[in-house]
Amino acid sequence: MSGLYLYDDFVARGFEPFALTRPISELRSGVEIIRIRWESALRCPATGSVVASHLGDFEELDAPPPANATIPAGSILANSRCVVPLELTSQEADVWMCRGLVAAVRLRAALAVEALASGETPLESLETTGNRRVEIEGRWLTEVWSFITDLAAQLQDDIGRLGPTLDCVTPAHTTVLGHNRVFFERGATIEPMVIADATDGPILVRSGASVRAFTRLGGPVAIGKNVKVLGDRVAGSSIGEMSIVRGEISDSVMLGHSNKAHDGFVGHSYLGRWVNLGAGTTTSNMKNTYGSVGLWTPLGMRDSGAVRLGSFFGDHVKTGIGLRLTTGSVVGAGSNIYGGAIPPKYVPPFSWGEGEELGAYDIEKFLLTAERAMTRRHVGLGGRGRRQLVAACAKSRRSTL
């Protein structure tokens, strides 16, 4: 059966610390998950993803399973690094172009997933059903930090497109500042003494979310469904569904199902799913020299070119109370770090410890913690999900040998 498949190319597979535990199409860019953007644009539910072998058992919420055999003729193969606009409806085509690059193709013949195993096969090399080409809007994620450096512009565009389509009502007791639009979807709870500052961009709060008194929302900002905002300032950020936020957070993304339920500053950072930041966890997002920030990548330390860049937390990361992270930190998936000493700029996946004294997190103990955390949000950790996390842990430890 033909359908839509999201393809993690070689570049996408280097987007750590996230690529170890999830397809890049299951990351949030701006307001929405990349896969959901493509599904909406093509009016076609995703059938599967084409990812690295260690993700073969990936299982999460409504995400389709990774493809493991053959992609049928007539299927659409889309590059996960292309972020198409919300509310976009593309016309029928054989090749979809974005900013001069091939973003998606409709396959003429069945294609073995093995042919895409390395991620190095360019979409333009694949035979398509015809020659119909359309140009679509969108942005390309060229680096993992693009999720943060492009965030403000992406939120401006997303909220401007999505907000007017929703049934919204602004409570009379809400203080609204600025000239940009404010969208409180019906079903959201906005307590008195909340300030919606739309001076620098629009504001979106989805149904089921609650924003407590003495919160200042600074646009552009998107608060997802069933998010709890417990106070302080949330600005320039995208907070994914079922997350809890307290304290100052700015210019950051929370993928979803994560907790920052206490005070502490988080800026220009990305939190994967099932992350829990202990009370007072604080990220640095700018160097005292005001120079550009370096970030660890699988290819080594690289200059991001960004003056402001905080921390990237992989899935299932846990931090202890009072933890401090230096500018441009990368905390690998499954890590549990704590204590008063600042950890290194790169914390390997599935680490356990304090400061530079990092050991290996016992995988069975990790899985028990992960299952407990997920159950608190009424989500189970199934057999496939367990196997995938074990495979990710094994892969990360092989790479350090």
LUMVEXBA-827401 format. One record per residue (C-alpha): residue in one letter; x, y, z. Coordinates in steps of 0.2 Angstrom, whole numbers, plus 5000, padded with zeros to 4 digits. Example, Ala and Ser with C-alpha at 12.3 -4.5 7.8 and 13.67 -1.06 7.14 Angstrom:
<"A",<5062,4978,5039>> <"S",<5068,4995,5036>> 
***
This chain:
<"M",<5000,5000,5000>> <"S",<5007,5017,4995>> <"G",<5008,5031,5007>> <"L",<5019,5044,5015>> <"Y",<5036,5040,5022>> <"L",<5048,5052,5031>> <"Y",<5066,5050,5027>> <"D",<5081,5054,5038>> <"D",<5095,5058,5027>> <"F",<5114,5057,5032>> <"V",<5113,5075,5039>> <"A",<5098,5072,5049>> <"R",<5105,5056,5057>> <"G",<5119,5067,5064>> <"F",<5106,5078,5074>> <"E",<5111,5072,5091>> <"P",<5107,5070,5105>> <"F",<5090,5067,5097>> <"A",<5094,5055,5083>> <"L",<5099,5041,5095>> <"T",<5082,5039,5101>> <"R",<5070,5046,5088>> <"P",<5067,5049,5069>> <"I",<5070,5068,5066>> <"S",<5052,5069,5059>> <"E",<5046,5066,5077>> <"L",<5054,5082,5083>> <"R",<5045,5098,5085>> <"S",<5050,5113,5074>> <"G",<5040,5128,5080>> <"V",<5023,5124,5085>> <"E",<5021,5107,5077>> <"I",<5030,5090,5074>> <"I",<5038,5089,5057>> <"R",<5029,5073,5052>> <"I",<5012,5081,5056>> <"R",<5016,5096,5045>> <"W",<5019,5084,5030>> <"E",<5004,5074,5034>> <"S",<4993,5090,5033>> <"A",<5002,5098,5018>> <"L",<4999,5082,5008>> <"R",<4983,5076,5016>> <"C",<4990,5059,5018>> <"P",<4994,5050,5035>> <"A",<5012,5044,5036>> <"T",<5014,5026,5034>> <"G",<5032,5025,5040>> <"S",<5049,5032,5042>> <"V",<5066,5028,5035>> <"V",<5078,5029,5048>> <"A",<5095,5022,5055>> <"S",<5095,5003,5059>> <"H",<5095,5006,5078>> <"L",<5078,5015,5077>> <"G",<5070,4999,5070>> <"D",<5059,4997,5085>> <"F",<5055,5015,5088>> <"E",<5037,5016,5095>> <"E",<5029,5032,5102>> <"L",<5011,5039,5103>> <"D",<5004,5040,5086>> <"A",<5020,5039,5076>> <"P",<5020,5027,5062>> <"P",<5033,5012,5063>> <"P",<5050,5013,5054>> <"A",<5049,5005,5037>> <"N",<5059,4988,5037>> <"A",<5056,4980,5019>> <"T",<5050,4989,5004>> <"I",<5042,5006,5000>> <"P",<5028,5003,4988>> <"A",<5027,5011,4971>> <"G",<5017,5027,4971>> <"S",<5023,5032,4989>> <"I",<5029,5049,4993>> <"L",<5046,5050,5001>> <"A",<5049,5067,5010>> <"N",<5065,5073,5018>> <"S",<5063,5075,5037>> <"R",<5074,5091,5037>> <"C",<5061,5101,5027>> <"V",<5049,5110,5038>> <"V",<5034,5114,5028>> <"P",<5022,5128,5034>> <"L",<5006,5124,5044>> <"E",<4990,5125,5035>> <"L",<4999,5122,5019>> <"T",<4989,5112,5006>> <"S",<5001,5106,4992>> <"Q",<4994,5102,4974>> <"E",<4997,5085,4967>> <"A",<5015,5083,4960>> <"D",<5029,5070,4957>> <"V",<5042,5081,4964>> <"W",<5041,5094,4978>> <"M",<5054,5108,4978>> <"C",<5058,5119,4993>> <"R",<5071,5133,4991>> <"G",<5079,5125,4976>> <"L",<5081,5108,4984>> <"V",<5071,5092,4982>> <"A",<5060,5090,4997>> <"A",<5049,5075,4992>> <"V",<5046,5063,4978>> <"R",<5033,5051,4972>> <"L",<5042,5035,4968>> <"R",<5039,5027,4951>> <"A",<5044,5009,4957>> <"A",<5045,5000,4973>> <"L",<5061,5004,4983>> <"A",<5070,4993,4995>> <"V",<5073,5002,5012>> <"E",<5090,4994,5012>> <"A",<5094,5006,4997>> <"L",<5092,5020,5009>> <"A",<5101,5012,5024>> <"S",<5116,5024,5025>> <"G",<5105,5040,5022>> <"E",<5117,5046,5009>> <"T",<5105,5043,4994>> <"P",<5098,5060,4988>> <"L",<5080,5061,4984>> <"E",<5084,5068,4967>> <"S",<5093,5052,4962>> <"L",<5076,5042,4963>> <"E",<5065,5039,4949>> <"T",<5048,5047,4950>> <"T",<5031,5044,4943>> <"G",<5032,5059,4932>> <"N",<5038,5076,4929>> <"R",<5026,5087,4938>> <"R",<5035,5099,4950>> <"V",<5028,5111,4962>> <"E",<5037,5123,4973>> <"I",<5032,5123,4991>> <"E",<5036,5135,5005>> <"G",<5047,5130,5020>> <"R",<5063,5130,5029>> <"W",<5078,5117,5029>> <"L",<5085,5112,5045>> <"T",<5104,5112,5041>> <"E",<5110,5109,5058>> <"V",<5103,5103,5075>> <"W",<5104,5121,5082>> <"S",<5093,5127,5067>> <"F",<5078,5121,5079>> <"I",<5083,5136,5090>> <"T",<5091,5149,5078>> <"D",<5075,5148,5067>> <"L",<5063,5147,5081>> <"A",<5057,5165,5082>> <"A",<5053,5166,5064>> <"Q",<5045,5148,5064>> <"L",<5034,5153,5078>> <"Q",<5029,5169,5070>> <"D",<5024,5160,5054>> <"D",<5015,5145,5063>> <"I",<5005,5155,5075>> <"G",<5000,5167,5061>> <"R",<4993,5153,5051>> <"L",<4986,5141,5064>> <"G",<4978,5154,5076>> <"P",<4965,5161,5065>> <"T",<4958,5143,5061>> <"L",<4954,5140,5079>> <"D",<4939,5144,5090>> <"C",<4947,5156,5102>> <"V",<4941,5168,5116>> <"T",<4951,5179,5127>> <"P",<4945,5181,5145>> <"A",<4940,5198,5150>> <"H",<4952,5197,5165>> <"T",<4968,5194,5154>> <"T",<4980,5209,5152>> <"V",<4985,5210,5134>> <"L",<5000,5221,5128>> <"G",<5007,5224,5111>> <"H",<4999,5224,5094>> <"N",<5002,5206,5088>> <"R",<4987,5194,5089>> <"V",<4983,5183,5104>> <"F",<4974,5166,5102>> <"F",<4967,5157,5117>> <"E",<4959,5142,5111>> <"R",<4942,5138,5119>> <"G",<4945,5125,5132>> <"A",<4961,5133,5139>> <"T",<4961,5140,5156>> <"I",<4968,5157,5159>> <"E",<4968,5163,5177>> <"P",<4967,5181,5182>> <"M",<4983,5191,5184>> <"V",<4991,5183,5168>> <"I",<4999,5195,5156>> <"A",<5000,5191,5138>> <"D",<5013,5202,5130>> <"A",<5012,5202,5111>> <"T",<5024,5216,5108>> <"D",<5037,5205,5100>> <"G",<5025,5192,5092>> <"P",<5009,5182,5093>> <"I",<5003,5171,5107>> <"L",<4995,5154,5106>> <"V",<4988,5144,5120>> <"R",<4979,5127,5115>> <"S",<4964,5119,5122>> <"G",<4966,5110,5138>> <"A",<4981,5120,5143>> <"S",<4981,5130,5160>> <"V",<4991,5146,5163>> <"R",<4991,5151,5182>> <"A",<4991,5168,5189>> <"F",<5007,5178,5189>> <"T",<5013,5171,5172>> <"R",<5019,5182,5159>> <"L",<5018,5175,5141>> <"G",<5030,5184,5129>> <"G",<5026,5182,5111>> <"P",<5030,5173,5100>> <"V",<5025,5159,5111>> <"A",<5015,5143,5109>> <"I",<5008,5133,5123>> <"G",<5002,5116,5118>> <"K",<4987,5105,5123>> <"N",<4986,5100,5141>> <"V",<5002,5110,5146>> <"K",<5002,5117,5164>> <"V",<5011,5134,5165>> <"L",<5014,5137,5184>> <"G",<5021,5154,5184>> <"D",<5035,5166,5180>> <"R",<5040,5171,5162>> <"V",<5038,5160,5146>> <"A",<5043,5169,5131>> <"G",<5049,5165,5113>> <"S",<5046,5147,5116>> <"S",<5036,5131,5110>> <"I",<5030,5120,5124>> <"G",<5024,5103,5118>> <"E",<5009,5094,5125>> <"M",<5007,5087,5142>> <"S",<5022,5097,5149>> <"I",<5024,5106,5165>> <"V",<5033,5123,5165>> <"R",<5038,5135,5180>> <"G",<5052,5148,5181>> <"E",<5059,5157,5167>> <"I",<5060,5149,5150>> <"S",<5064,5159,5134>> <"D",<5068,5155,5116>> <"S",<5067,5136,5119>> <"V",<5057,5121,5113>> <"M",<5050,5107,5124>> <"L",<5045,5092,5113>> <"G",<5032,5086,5125>> <"H",<5028,5076,5141>> <"S",<5043,5084,5150>> <"N",<5044,5093,5166>> <"K",<5052,5110,5171>> <"A",<5041,5112,5187>> <"H",<5052,5123,5197>> <"D",<5062,5139,5197>> <"G",<5078,5140,5186>> <"F",<5082,5148,5169>> <"V",<5082,5139,5153>> <"G",<5086,5148,5137>> <"H",<5089,5144,5119>> <"S",<5088,5126,5123>> <"Y",<5079,5110,5117>> <"L",<5071,5097,5128>> <"G",<5067,5080,5121>> <"R",<5053,5070,5127>> <"W",<5052,5063,5145>> <"V",<5065,5075,5152>> <"N",<5064,5081,5170>> <"L",<5074,5096,5176>> <"G",<5076,5096,5195>> <"A",<5073,5112,5205>> <"G",<5085,5126,5201>> <"T",<5092,5118,5185>> <"T",<5099,5132,5175>> <"T",<5107,5134,5158>> <"S",<5119,5147,5152>> <"N",<5114,5153,5135>> <"M",<5128,5167,5131>> <"K",<5146,5168,5134>> <"N",<5154,5182,5144>> <"T",<5164,5186,5128>> <"Y",<5148,5188,5118>> <"G",<5156,5176,5105>> <"S",<5148,5163,5095>> <"V",<5144,5146,5104>> <"G",<5153,5130,5100>> <"L",<5143,5114,5101>> <"W",<5147,5095,5102>> <"T",<5142,5085,5087>> <"P",<5146,5068,5081>> <"L",<5159,5076,5069>> <"G",<5167,5085,5084>> <"M",<5165,5102,5092>> <"R",<5158,5115,5079>> <"D",<5155,5133,5079>> <"S",<5136,5136,5078>> <"G",<5139,5154,5073>> <"A",<5125,5159,5086>> <"V",<5129,5171,5100>> <"R",<5115,5163,5111>> <"L",<5113,5145,5112>> <"G",<5109,5135,5128>> <"S",<5108,5116,5131>> <"F",<5101,5101,5121>> <"F",<5093,5088,5132>> <"G",<5090,5071,5124>> <"D",<5075,5060,5128>> <"H",<5073,5054,5145>> <"V",<5086,5065,5153>> <"K",<5085,5069,5172>> <"T",<5094,5082,5181>> <"G",<5096,5085,5200>> <"I",<5092,5100,5210>> <"G",<5103,5115,5207>> <"L",<5112,5108,5192>> <"R",<5121,5121,5181>> <"L",<5125,5119,5163>> <"T",<5137,5129,5153>> <"T",<5134,5137,5136>> <"G",<5131,5125,5122>> <"S",<5129,5109,5132>> <"V",<5123,5093,5125>> <"V",<5116,5080,5137>> <"G",<5114,5063,5129>> <"A",<5098,5053,5130>> <"G",<5094,5043,5145>> <"S",<5107,5052,5156>> <"N",<5104,5056,5175>> <"I",<5116,5070,5181>> <"Y",<5116,5079,5197>> <"G",<5127,5088,5210>> <"G",<5135,5105,5212>> <"A",<5149,5102,5199>> <"I",<5146,5108,5182>> <"P",<5145,5093,5170>> <"P",<5156,5093,5154>> <"K",<5149,5102,5138>> <"Y",<5145,5084,5131>> <"V",<5137,5071,5142>> <"P",<5137,5054,5134>> <"P",<5121,5045,5132>> <"F",<5115,5034,5147>> <"S",<5127,5042,5159>> <"W",<5125,5043,5178>> <"G",<5135,5054,5189>> <"E",<5141,5071,5195>> <"G",<5152,5084,5186>> <"E",<5166,5075,5177>> <"E",<5164,5059,5187>> <"L",<5151,5051,5175>> <"G",<5148,5032,5175>> <"A",<5137,5021,5165>> <"Y",<5118,5021,5169>> <"D",<5113,5003,5172>> <"I",<5101,4999,5157>> <"E",<5088,4989,5168>> <"K",<5087,5003,5181>> <"F",<5086,5016,5167>> <"L",<5071,5006,5159>> <"L",<5062,5005,5176>> <"T",<5064,5024,5178>> <"A",<5058,5027,5161>> <"E",<5043,5016,5163>> <"R",<5038,5025,5179>> <"A",<5040,5042,5171>> <"M",<5029,5037,5157>> <"T",<5016,5029,5167>> <"R",<5014,5046,5177>> <"R",<5007,5053,5160>> <"H",<4997,5037,5157>> <"V",<5008,5031,5143>> <"G",<5015,5014,5143>> <"L",<5033,5008,5138>> <"G",<5029,4993,5127>> <"G",<5041,4979,5121>> <"R",<5046,4988,5105>> <"G",<5050,5004,5114>> <"R",<5061,4994,5127>> <"R",<5070,4986,5113>> <"Q",<5073,5002,5104>> <"L",<5080,5010,5120>> <"V",<5091,4995,5123>> <"A",<5098,4996,5105>> <"A",<5101,5015,5107>> <"C",<5111,5012,5123>> <"A",<5121,4998,5115>> <"K",<5125,5009,5100>> <"S",<5131,5023,5111>> <"R",<5142,5012,5121>> <"R",<5150,5004,5106>> <"S",<5154,5021,5099>> <"T",<5164,5026,5114>> <"L",<5175,5010,5113>> 
***
